[in-house]
Amino acid sequence: QVQLVESGGGLVQAGGSLRLSCAASGTIFRFNAMGWYRQAPGKQRELVADIPNGGHTNYADSVKGRFTISRDNGKNTVYLQMNSLKPEDTAVYYCNGQLQVRTYWGQGTQVTVSS
């Protein structure tokens, strides 16, 4: 069974940094696109960043210049380096992966940025 497991969330002060990781298991195949979404209380889930297999990265305007997405295809792992964090970045962050015709989601990791 394919699973995505996130790690690296936590509590940080505004201006600080966190690095999220998402490791895929249960498959020997490389994911197509992988990405990160987030959902704040009372808001819809939104795309933060994604990275196709061999393609260009894509970022939400609100995180451009502060967040960096990367992936290690050998490990089927995607990362999100978050710098200059702001209180409005507080949300549950979800890993997303496209494998063949299916979409997979992680369980989410909480990121809280205090002012």
Stockholm file with secondary structure:
# STOCKHOLM 1.0

chainA/1-115         QVQLVESGGGLVQAGGSLRLSCAASGTIFRFNAMGWYRQAPGKQRELVADIPNGGHTNYADSVKGRFTISRDNGKNTVYLQMNSLKPEDTAVYYCNGQLQVRTYWGQGTQVTVSS
#=GR chainA/1-115 SS CCEEEEECCEEEETTCCEEEEEEEESCSSCCSCEEEEEECTTSCCEEEEEECTTSCCEECTTTTTTEEEEEETTTTEEEEEECSCCGGGCEEEEEEEEETTEEEECCCEEEEEEC
#=GC SS_cons         CCEEEEECCEEEETTCCEEEEEEEESCSSCCSCEEEEEECTTSCCEEEEEECTTSCCEECTTTTTTEEEEEETTTTEEEEEECSCCGGGCEEEEEEEEETTEEEECCCEEEEEEC
//
